[in-house]
Amino acid sequence: MTDFGYREVAAEEKTRLVGQVFSSVADRYDVMNDLMSLGIHRLWKRQFVSGCGLRRGQQVLDLAGGTGDIADLVRSKVGQKGSVMVADINHDMLKAGRRRMDNQGQVEGLDWLQVNGESLPFADRQFDHVTIAFGLRNFTDKEAGLAEMYRVLKPGGRVHILEFSRVSPELFSKLYDVWSFQVLPRLGQLVANDRESYQYLAESIRRFPDQATLISMLEEAGFERAGFENLSGGIAAIHRAARV
């Protein structure tokens, strides 16, 4: 059994349910991100990518790449001689991402592949960096996902995780709970006609490991030099670690 928000479900059932959530919200995903975070997610993502230490010509795997916003930022760092693989388990999210890039006339330098992040179809030690933004939370087996990220990284490669995390201080945390559980589901109903998916989003954030626990999980997967940086009081956090 594993968690799907506040529910306990069979592992294969969580994979199916998460798939339904993202298929439902794919076409409104970017709009809802702007509304939910009041646009702040764009600043978080720029800070996330700018701190990756990317260099021209490097090979990057963007897991749970969804609509391609992280991959687009990464592409500008690795240049024409680099490569960015946008990988996501959900076909509808990849479709939305490719359509978005096509509409912007930005089709060069990105490859798209539907994969399960817990069983990656890539060779050992293939990538210089693995990025994942707001995706690890939805993995059925997070430990398996981290182990796969470690496996496909070259020695000296780095993993970069941007994810919702634990908020402090307590007063701010209580205000955030009101926003998450009372406002977000209503926004989901109004904009995406889907209250339940955004109720799951709020619940999944609360079930995700806190900053220190994720550090321990990275170390157990074999990573070294793991650390984190809080964003907006811990609403989100950036974790980075290296395969030595």
N, C-alpha and C positions, 0 to 999 in steps of 0.2 A: 504493500500500500504506500501511497505518497500523497502529497497535498495538492489540491486544486483550490486555491484560495483557502477558505476555512473548512472545506470539505476534505475528507479522506477518500481517495478513489484508488482503484487498481492502476498500476503503472501505465498499461496500454490505454486505459480510459483517459488518463490525464493527457497523453499525447493527442488523442482524438479531440478532446474538449478544447485544448489550447489551439489546435488547428482550426476549430470552428470559430473561436474568438477572433483570430487574426484574419480569417477569410471574411468574417463579418465586417471588420473595421478597416480593411485594407484601403479602400477608396477614400476614406475620410481620415486615415491615420495621421497624415502630416497636419491637417487642419486641427484635429483634436489635440495633437501635441502642443501646438501654439496656444490653444485655448487653455489647456490644463496647466501649462507652466507659465502662462502669460508671456510666452516668447522666450523665457529664460533658457529653455533647453537648447536653443541655438548657441547661446554663449557657453553653456556647459560643453557642448560638442566641439566647439572651436578650441576651447581650453584643453579638452581631452586629446584632440589630434595634435595640437601644437606641442604638447609635452611628450609625444611618442618617440621623439628622436629619429624620425624618418629621414632617410637619405635617398638621393637619386639612384635609380636602378634597383631598389630593393623590391622583394616579393612580399606582398601583404595579403593575408586572409582576413576578410571582414565577415565574421560569423554573425548570424541572425541579422544580416545586412539590410533586410527589409526594403525600404524605399530608396536606399542608396545615398542617404545624406552624409553618412560617415565616409563611405567609399569615395564620394566626390571630393571631400576635403583631403582624404589620403592621396588621391590621384595627383593632386596639385603638388604634393610633396615629393613623390617618387618619380615624377616626370615620365616622359615617353619611353625611356628605357626600363622603367619599373613596370610592375603589374599589380593589379588589385583584383582579387577573386571575391565577388559578392556571393556569399553562401547563406541560404535560408531554407528551413524545412518547409515553408509555406509557399505554394505556387502562386497564390493570389497576391501575396506581398511582393514577390519577385516581379510579377507581372506589372504591379503598380509602380515599382521602382524603375523598371525598364521603360515604361510609358513616360514616366516623369523625365528621365534622362533624354529620351528621344525628343520630347517636346521642347527641351532646353537646347537641343542640338549638341548634346555632350555624350556621344556614344563611344568615343575612342578611349581605350585604356582600361575598360572595365569588362570583366567576364562574369557571367551569371550562372549559378549552378544550384539546383535544389538538392540539399543534403540534410541528413540528420547529424547534428553537431555532436552526438554521442557516439557516432561511428563514421568518421570522416573518410572519404575515398581518396585520400592523398597519401603520398609517400612519406616515410619518416624523414624528418629534418629537411622539409621542403621550403619553409617560409622564414623570412627574417622577423616578421611581426605578425601577431594575431590580435585583432581588435574585436571587441564585442560590446555593443552599447544597448542597454536595456533589453538584453536577450537571455542572459544566464538565468534570470529569475524564472523563466518559462521552461527550462530544461526539466525533463522528468527525472534524470539522474545527473545531478550537477557534478558529482565526483567523476563520473565517466566522461563528461564534457571537458572538465579541466585536464584529465589524463590525456585526452585526445589532443587538446591544444598543446600540451607539453610534447607529445610525440611528434607533431608535425613541425615544430619549431627547430630551426638550426641551433647548434650550440652557440651561445651568445645571443640568441633571439629573445624577444620579449613579448609578453602578453599584457594587454591593456584592457581593463574592464571598467566600463562606466555603467553604474547601476544605482537604482534607488537604495537608500540605506536608512540608518537610524538617526533620528533628528534629536537635537538638544539645543537649548535647555528645555525643561519640562513644559513651560508655558507655550513656547513655540511648537512643541510637539502636540499639545492639545489643540492649538489652532489648526495645525496641519491635519489632524484627525478630522476636524469638522469639514475642512476643504475636501479631503479625500473621500469621506463616507457620505457626506450630504450634498456636496456641490458636483463632484465628478460624475456620479451616476446620472444626475439630472442633465448635465451637459451631454453625456453620452446619449441619453434619450432624445434630447432636443436636436442635436447636430447629426448624430449617426443612427438615430432610431434604434439604439441598442443600449439599454440601461445595464443589462446583465454583464456584458463584457467589461464595462468600466467599474462595476462592482467587483468583478474578479480582479481587475487591475489593482484596486485599493487593497483588497485582501492579500493578493500575492506579494505586494510590497511589504506588508507586515509580517509575512511568513518567511521572507528572505533573510538569510543570515546577516548579522550585524558586521560592522567593519572588521573587528578583531577576529571573528569567526571565519570570515572569508580569507583573511591572511593565513589562518591555520589550515584551511582547506587547500590553498595554493601551495603551502609548504608540504603538505601531505602528498600532493600530486607530483612533488619533486622540484618545484620552483624554489629559487633562492632570491635573496634581496627583495623580498616582498614588502610593499608599503602602500599607504593609501593617503589620499587628500580629500577632505570634505569639501563639498560645494553647497552653498546656501544653507549653512547650518546643519549639514548632514542629510538634507532631503535627497541628495545624490552624493556619490563618492566615486572617485577614480582609484582603482587598484592597479598597480603595476608590479610585475615580477619578471625574473629572467631564468632562462634555461642556461645553466653554466656548462 
